[in-house]
Amino acid sequence: MHCRTKSGSFLALVALTLLAVTSPAWAQGDAVVPKVDIFGGYSWMDPGGSLNGVVIREMPRGFGVNATYNVDKWWGISFDVGGQYGDNADATTIMVGPRFSFRQEDERVRPFIHFLAGLHRLSPEGLNSSNGFGLATGGGLDVILTRRIDLRLIEADFVYGHHNFGPVLGRTNLNGARLRTGVVIKLGIEEPIPPSASCSAEPTEVMAGEAVRVTATGANFSKNATLIYSWNSTGGTVTGEGNVGTVNTAGLGPGSYTVTARVSDNKKKSAECSASFMVKEPPRNPPQMSCSANPTTVQSGEASTITCSCTSPDGRPVSIAGWSSTGGRVSGSGASATLDTAGAPAGSITVSATCTDDRGLSDSGSAMVNVTVPPPPPQAEKMSECEFPNKVRPGRVDNTCKAVLDDVALRLQRDADSRLVVVGQADADERKAATLAMQRADNSKAYLVKEKGIDASRIETRAGSEGGRRAEMVIVPSGASY
């Protein structure tokens, strides 16, 4: 009775200890589970019974071996062998049964309980051994030493054995306690996949000032872990909300930048990832310039206004300067200039200017002005002259003179807008030379009017002073004077 009371109190204490230790384990995450774990160590047992009135004393020497195949993280099938040696009896157990383990993530200790059934062999001193039915139920506490080795700090079991020694000694039931301690070797542990993270940036190329969205994704963390994300960047500022960060690239120069995310759980596991983005160099498009002239055609001496417009595709400030021309004189500033064509010959004159932005990029523009020179005013020209050789009748138009006047008439008929000036001449030694000179001119006119039908208003007569017995025929085109 004393032995049973001691065993029962011990088992109750072990049960309370296991309950206190295992209560938090239910709330933990996934644990790493070996395929097989093998225990070997020291065993002590109090058989808790008697045979034919003789108490079977405690068995302080013994060993225990247990191999458990873990079906999952919670339970497995155990095969257990034990040998106990005492002063008046020995015992051997070979049992099998389920084991339930309380596993937790990042565990330091692992409680378990099991229920075993099988062979219970009792060998009293001086008697034949008896093979009987046995049960063992209890639990223990393993302390995690390394990834593959645990220390079984304690295993406490209630061990029952039923034996029949025949009609002489009769039957006996053992209700004892067993304590074990030793080492657990864990086999078939899958190497854990370390936590990892992957990052992506969108877009990967931006202009300074445009936002970049970075997404981080954690992997191989515990299912129930709450992940925490922290952000860092080699350029710009990062603000994050959950697994998404936003990079403000305002003020960044051209180049490549890297955003790093650190993903961690609420314990000690963490992983990092990074993604790169490129800030592109601002475009360097030169300005675009166009020019026009008004008017595009001028007479020499007239002016033309040249106007140029210039824009920058990149929105940069621009200025127009450097006016020049291939002829005439150009003057002006800014977007407008004036071309002075005074003295310029007929032909085209190109006026040019240059537009430059604040980066020194430039473009040239030009406009063309056509210069015309008006024809010279018509000039009076001497066409022919008539000789007056007859001294008897010095003013008479002879046949030779008429032939000349016939040609003059044809010219006047052809050039209907022209006029004729007939200049009579006389030698100084001729009697009344001035009157004679005028007579020669009038007679020539009279022939043209009366014989050739030329309008008299188109013919003007004059007396010359150059001398000679003749009359000069001068054609005066329209617009000319004589």
C-alpha distance (Angstrom), angle and dihedral (degrees) to the residues before:
residue distance angle dihedral
M1 . . .
H2 3.74 . .
C3 3.78 90.3 .
R4 3.78 92.9 50.2
T5 3.81 92.3 48.8
K6 3.78 91.0 50.3
S7 3.79 91.9 47.8
G8 3.79 93.5 46.8
S9 3.83 93.2 50.0
F10 3.77 90.8 47.8
L11 3.80 92.8 50.5
A12 3.82 91.4 47.3
L13 3.81 90.0 52.6
V14 3.79 90.8 49.1
A15 3.82 91.2 49.0
L16 3.80 92.1 51.6
T17 3.79 90.7 47.5
L18 3.79 92.1 50.6
L19 3.80 91.6 47.8
A20 3.80 92.6 51.1
V21 3.80 93.1 47.2
T22 3.77 97.2 43.6
S23 3.80 99.2 45.3
P24 3.83 95.3 86.4
A25 3.78 92.2 43.3
W26 3.78 92.8 76.0
A27 3.78 90.7 67.2
Q28 3.79 95.0 52.9
G29 3.78 128.5 102.5
D30 3.75 132.7 -116.5
A31 3.78 120.0 -39.3
V32 3.79 133.6 -155.4
V33 3.81 108.8 -105.0
P34 3.83 125.1 -161.4
K35 3.77 118.2 -141.0
V36 3.82 92.0 -129.7
D37 3.77 133.5 9.9
I38 3.79 122.9 -167.4
F39 3.80 124.0 -158.1
G40 3.75 126.1 -162.0
G41 3.77 128.6 170.0
Y42 3.77 153.9 100.5
S43 3.78 121.2 -35.4
W44 3.84 132.8 -164.7
M45 3.78 123.8 -172.3
D46 3.75 139.3 -176.6
P47 3.82 104.0 -158.8
G48 3.78 92.4 -153.3
G49 3.83 99.9 -145.3
S50 3.78 149.2 68.4
L51 3.76 139.1 -126.1
N52 3.82 121.7 -139.6
G53 3.80 90.6 -17.1
V54 3.80 94.2 -48.8
V55 3.83 115.8 117.5
I56 3.75 113.2 -128.4
R57 3.76 102.0 -131.7
E58 3.84 126.3 -139.6
M59 3.74 120.1 -73.5
P60 3.81 106.0 -136.6
R61 3.76 95.3 174.5
G62 3.75 121.6 69.1
F63 3.74 151.5 107.6
G64 3.76 137.4 -128.9
V65 3.79 131.3 -156.0
N66 3.78 123.8 -175.9
A67 3.81 131.7 175.2
T68 3.79 118.5 -169.9
Y69 3.77 127.2 -170.1
N70 3.82 107.2 -152.7
V71 3.76 112.3 -140.8
D72 3.78 91.6 -172.8
K73 3.77 138.5 -26.1
W74 3.78 93.2 -68.1
W75 3.77 109.4 42.1
G76 3.75 144.4 16.8
I77 3.82 143.6 169.0
S78 3.82 116.1 -95.9
F79 3.82 129.0 -156.9
D80 3.78 109.3 -163.1
V81 3.81 132.6 -169.6
G82 3.81 124.3 -178.0
G83 3.78 137.4 175.1
Q84 3.82 124.4 -165.0
Y85 3.82 127.7 -173.7
G86 3.79 126.5 -165.5
D87 3.79 142.5 163.3
N88 3.81 97.3 -92.1
A89 3.84 103.8 15.2
D90 3.77 145.7 19.6
A91 3.81 128.9 -147.6
T92 3.77 135.1 -159.3
T93 3.81 126.8 -169.7
I94 3.80 130.3 -167.7
M95 3.78 110.6 179.7
V96 3.76 142.6 156.6
G97 3.80 133.0 -162.0
P98 3.80 148.5 120.3
R99 3.76 124.9 -56.0
F100 3.82 124.6 -160.1
S101 3.83 117.3 -155.7
F102 3.77 127.9 -164.6
R103 3.78 101.1 -142.0
Q104 3.76 125.0 -179.8
E105 3.78 136.6 179.3
D106 3.80 116.0 -92.0
E107 3.80 86.6 7.4
R108 3.76 122.7 -174.8
V109 3.80 96.6 -177.1
R110 3.81 130.6 23.0
P111 3.83 121.2 -157.0
F112 3.80 120.9 -160.0
I113 3.79 141.6 177.4
H114 3.78 128.5 -157.8
F115 3.78 143.0 -177.1
L116 3.79 117.8 -148.6
A117 3.77 133.1 -177.4
G118 3.80 133.0 180.0
L119 3.78 142.6 81.8
H120 3.80 122.1 5.3
R121 3.82 112.0 -174.2
L122 3.80 118.7 -169.5
S123 3.80 121.1 -168.3
P124 3.88 111.2 -172.7
E125 3.76 116.3 -163.6
G126 3.76 111.4 -90.7
L127 3.82 93.8 6.8
N128 3.73 137.4 92.4
S129 3.81 117.0 -92.5
S130 3.79 121.0 -103.8
N131 3.77 125.0 -145.6
G132 3.76 110.2 -150.2
F133 3.74 143.8 158.9
G134 3.78 117.0 -79.8
L135 3.78 140.4 -171.0
A136 3.78 130.3 -168.1
T137 3.80 124.8 -173.8
G138 3.74 130.3 168.7
G139 3.75 140.1 85.2
G140 3.70 147.4 -120.1
L141 3.75 149.4 -154.4
D142 3.82 124.9 -108.6
V143 3.79 119.7 -161.2
I144 3.82 113.8 -148.0
L145 3.80 109.5 -124.9
T146 3.81 102.8 163.8
R147 3.75 137.1 -14.3
R148 3.82 90.8 -85.0
I149 3.83 104.8 24.9
D150 3.81 129.7 62.0
L151 3.78 131.5 179.9
R152 3.79 113.2 -130.5
L153 3.74 95.8 -143.3
I154 3.77 92.7 -173.2
E155 3.76 140.7 -12.6
A156 3.81 116.5 -169.8
D157 3.79 121.1 -173.3
F158 3.76 138.7 175.0
V159 3.80 105.1 -133.7
Y160 3.80 122.5 -160.9
G161 3.79 124.3 -170.1
H162 3.81 130.0 -179.9
H163 3.84 118.1 -160.4
N164 3.80 137.4 174.4
F165 3.79 115.4 -158.4
G166 3.80 94.7 -179.4
P167 3.80 134.2 -103.4
V168 3.77 94.7 -44.9
L169 3.82 103.0 51.3
G170 3.76 96.5 20.4
R171 3.77 128.0 -159.7
T172 3.79 130.4 -38.1
N173 3.81 134.8 -171.7
L174 3.76 119.1 -152.8
N175 3.82 119.7 -150.8
G176 3.73 104.2 179.9
A177 3.77 145.2 147.1
R178 3.76 129.9 -117.0
L179 3.79 130.1 -163.1
R180 3.76 125.5 -166.5
T181 3.78 138.4 178.7
G182 3.77 131.7 175.9
V183 3.79 146.9 101.8
V184 3.80 130.2 -45.8
I185 3.80 119.4 -150.9
K186 3.83 114.1 -157.8
L187 3.80 118.4 -150.9
G188 3.77 133.5 -174.4
I189 3.79 97.0 27.5
E190 3.76 111.7 165.9
E191 3.74 111.1 -132.8
P192 3.79 107.1 -109.4
I193 3.73 117.6 -112.7
P194 3.78 105.5 -122.3
P195 3.78 118.3 -126.2
S196 3.76 114.0 -90.7
A197 3.76 138.9 -176.9
S198 3.76 136.3 -157.6
C199 3.79 127.7 -156.8
S200 3.78 133.4 -161.5
A201 3.80 131.8 -174.7
E202 3.78 126.3 -150.6
P203 2.95 121.0 -136.3
T204 3.77 101.8 17.7
E205 3.83 94.0 -162.8
V206 3.79 123.5 46.2
M207 3.75 141.5 157.4
A208 3.80 116.5 -113.0
G209 3.80 108.5 -80.3
E210 3.80 96.1 31.3
A211 3.81 117.8 114.4
V212 3.80 124.8 -115.4
R213 3.82 119.2 -151.7
V214 3.81 114.4 -148.3
T215 3.81 122.3 -168.1
A216 3.81 123.9 -163.7
T217 3.81 123.2 -163.4
G218 3.80 122.0 -167.4
A219 3.80 122.5 -150.6
N220 3.82 137.4 -172.9
F221 3.78 93.7 25.8
S222 3.79 121.0 132.2
K223 3.78 114.3 -77.9
N224 3.76 95.1 -119.8
A225 3.80 97.2 38.8
T226 3.78 118.1 121.5
L227 3.79 106.4 -133.2
I228 3.78 121.8 -141.5
Y229 3.81 121.2 -156.6
S230 3.79 126.3 -156.1
W231 3.80 124.5 -177.9
N232 3.78 138.3 -150.4
S233 3.80 133.1 171.7
T234 3.79 136.0 -168.3
G235 3.79 88.4 -137.0
G236 3.77 137.4 20.3
T237 3.80 125.5 10.2
V238 3.80 124.8 -68.7
T239 3.78 125.5 -148.7
G240 3.78 117.5 -174.5
E241 3.76 137.1 -161.5
G242 3.79 112.3 -175.6
N243 3.76 111.4 -47.9
V244 3.82 93.8 -17.4
G245 3.80 123.6 85.1
T246 3.79 129.5 -174.8
V247 3.81 121.9 -149.6
N248 3.79 118.7 -150.9
T249 3.82 105.1 -149.1
A250 3.80 97.5 -175.4
G251 3.79 110.7 141.8
L252 3.80 96.3 10.3
G253 3.78 118.1 140.3
P254 3.79 123.1 -133.1
G255 3.79 114.5 -72.4
S256 3.79 145.7 78.6
Y257 3.81 122.2 -56.8
T258 3.79 132.2 -173.3
V259 3.79 128.9 -143.7
T260 3.80 116.7 -158.2
A261 3.79 125.3 -160.7
R262 3.81 124.4 -164.9
V263 3.79 114.6 -156.0
S264 3.79 117.8 -164.6
D265 3.78 137.9 165.4
N266 3.74 125.9 -136.4
K267 3.79 89.3 -88.3
K268 3.78 128.7 45.1
K269 3.79 104.5 -62.8
S270 3.76 118.4 108.7
A271 3.78 142.2 156.2
E272 3.77 135.5 -170.2
C273 3.77 134.2 -146.3
S274 3.75 135.6 173.3
A275 3.78 140.0 -157.5
S276 3.77 129.1 -165.3
F277 3.76 132.1 -141.2
M278 3.78 132.8 -175.0
V279 3.78 127.5 -131.7
K280 3.78 105.2 -150.3
E281 3.77 123.6 -138.3
P282 3.80 112.0 -104.2
P283 3.81 111.7 -100.2
R284 3.80 116.3 -91.5
N285 3.77 102.4 -153.2
P286 3.81 114.3 158.1
P287 3.79 118.8 -123.4
Q288 3.78 119.8 -91.2
M289 3.78 119.5 -129.6
S290 3.82 135.5 -172.2
C291 3.82 130.3 -179.7
S292 3.79 135.8 -164.8
A293 3.82 135.5 -171.6
N294 3.80 127.6 -138.3
P295 2.93 112.5 -134.9
T296 3.77 101.3 16.6
T297 3.84 93.3 -161.7
V298 3.80 124.7 44.3
Q299 3.77 137.5 164.0
S300 3.72 115.9 -110.9
G301 3.80 107.7 -81.1
E302 3.79 95.1 30.6
A303 3.83 123.3 108.1
S304 3.82 131.6 -123.5
T305 3.82 126.7 -160.9
I306 3.82 116.6 -133.5
T307 3.82 117.1 -156.9
C308 3.81 124.2 -173.6
S309 3.80 130.5 -170.0
C310 3.80 123.5 -161.4
T311 3.80 131.4 -173.8
S312 3.81 133.7 177.4
P313 3.83 116.8 -133.9
D314 3.80 86.5 -151.3
G315 3.79 93.4 52.3
R316 3.79 94.6 -113.0
P317 3.81 123.0 150.8
V318 3.81 114.0 -97.5
S319 3.81 138.2 -165.9
I320 3.83 132.8 -163.6
A321 3.80 122.1 -139.6
G322 3.80 142.6 131.0
W323 3.80 100.6 78.6
S324 3.82 114.4 -170.0
S325 3.79 138.9 159.9
T326 3.78 138.7 -161.5
G327 3.82 91.9 -132.8
G328 3.78 142.3 6.7
R329 3.79 118.0 23.1
V330 3.81 125.2 -64.6
S331 3.78 124.4 -160.7
G332 3.76 132.5 172.9
S333 3.79 145.5 89.0
G334 3.75 137.0 -129.0
A335 3.78 116.1 13.2
S336 3.83 98.1 -22.3
A337 3.81 136.2 59.2
T338 3.83 138.2 167.4
L339 3.80 125.5 -128.2
D340 3.82 115.1 -148.7
T341 3.83 110.0 -158.1
A342 3.77 97.7 -173.8
G343 3.80 107.8 145.3
A344 3.79 93.0 3.5
P345 3.79 115.7 141.1
A346 3.75 122.3 -126.0
G347 3.78 113.8 -76.3
S348 3.81 140.0 69.9
I349 3.78 126.5 -47.0
T350 3.81 120.7 -160.8
V351 3.79 117.0 -148.0
S352 3.84 116.0 -163.5
A353 3.80 138.8 -175.8
T354 3.81 136.2 176.7
C355 3.81 128.1 -127.3
T356 3.82 117.4 -155.6
D357 3.82 130.0 -175.7
D358 3.79 126.7 -147.5
R359 3.83 90.9 -91.6
G360 3.80 93.6 57.4
L361 3.80 94.7 -106.0
S362 3.80 110.9 138.6
D363 3.78 146.1 -177.5
S364 3.80 131.3 -164.5
G365 3.77 128.0 -136.9
S366 3.78 132.9 -173.3
A367 3.79 142.8 -176.6
M368 3.79 129.1 -158.0
V369 3.81 125.6 -132.9
N370 3.79 120.4 -165.3
V371 3.83 113.9 -143.0
T372 3.80 120.1 -157.3
V373 3.82 126.2 -167.5
P374 3.87 115.0 -148.7
P375 3.82 115.1 -125.4
P376 3.82 115.7 -100.6
P377 3.81 115.0 -92.1
P378 3.81 113.9 -91.5
Q379 3.78 114.9 -89.5
A380 3.80 130.3 -146.5
E381 3.79 112.3 -115.2
K382 3.76 133.9 -166.7
M383 3.77 107.2 -117.3
S384 3.78 102.9 -178.8
E385 3.81 144.9 -43.2
C386 3.78 138.8 -129.2
E387 3.75 123.5 -132.2
F388 3.83 119.9 -137.8
P389 3.83 104.3 -161.1
N390 3.83 98.2 156.5
K391 3.78 107.3 107.0
V392 3.79 93.4 -173.1
R393 3.70 94.0 54.9
P394 3.82 100.9 18.5
G395 3.82 95.7 174.2
R396 3.81 97.8 48.9
V397 3.87 119.1 120.3
D398 3.79 104.5 -132.9
N399 3.72 129.1 -164.2
T400 3.78 93.8 -90.2
C401 3.80 90.5 54.4
K402 3.80 90.5 45.6
A403 3.80 89.4 57.6
V404 3.77 89.3 53.5
L405 3.81 91.6 47.7
D406 3.82 90.5 49.4
D407 3.82 88.8 61.7
V408 3.78 89.9 47.8
A409 3.79 90.3 52.0
L410 3.79 91.1 53.1
R411 3.80 90.1 52.0
L412 3.79 92.4 50.0
Q413 3.79 90.7 48.5
R414 3.77 91.6 50.1
D415 3.86 94.2 45.4
A416 3.77 98.6 46.5
D417 3.82 92.7 176.6
S418 3.76 96.0 52.4
R419 3.79 127.9 94.8
L420 3.79 133.2 -147.3
V421 3.78 127.8 -133.1
V422 3.79 114.3 -164.8
V423 3.80 112.3 -160.6
G424 3.80 114.4 -164.9
Q425 3.77 118.2 -153.5
A426 3.83 132.4 -165.7
D427 3.75 135.7 -177.3
A428 3.73 116.9 -107.6
D429 3.79 93.0 -121.2
E430 3.77 91.7 57.9
R431 3.82 116.5 104.9
K432 3.76 109.6 -102.2
A433 3.78 91.6 -1.6
A434 3.81 96.3 -178.9
T435 3.79 92.2 51.1
L436 3.78 91.3 45.3
A437 3.82 92.0 50.4
M438 3.81 90.4 52.5
Q439 3.84 90.9 46.7
R440 3.79 92.0 54.3
A441 3.86 89.9 52.2
D442 3.82 93.3 46.3
N443 3.81 92.9 48.1
S444 3.79 90.6 51.7
K445 3.82 90.0 51.0
A446 3.77 91.6 47.2
Y447 3.81 91.0 55.6
L448 3.79 92.2 50.7
V449 3.80 92.8 47.6
K450 3.76 100.3 41.6
E451 3.79 101.5 31.8
K452 3.79 101.7 31.1
G453 3.80 101.7 29.5
I454 3.75 96.8 -124.1
D455 3.80 113.4 161.3
A456 3.78 107.5 -103.0
S457 3.79 91.0 -139.9
R458 3.75 89.5 66.0
I459 3.80 92.9 59.1
E460 3.78 124.8 73.9
T461 3.80 123.2 -173.7
R462 3.75 127.7 -152.3
A463 3.76 139.2 172.0
G464 3.76 115.3 -123.2
S465 3.76 131.1 -155.1
E466 3.75 102.4 -148.5
G467 3.76 94.8 95.6
G468 3.80 131.5 -130.1
R469 3.78 132.4 114.4
R470 3.78 95.8 -92.3
A471 3.79 149.6 88.3
E472 3.83 121.6 -124.3
M473 3.85 120.7 -142.3
V474 3.81 110.7 -146.9
I475 3.84 118.6 -175.3
V476 3.82 112.9 -148.0
P477 3.87 111.0 -164.1
S478 3.78 120.6 -148.5
G479 3.75 110.1 -74.7
A480 3.78 93.7 20.2
S481 3.77 127.4 107.1
Y482 3.75 134.4 -153.1
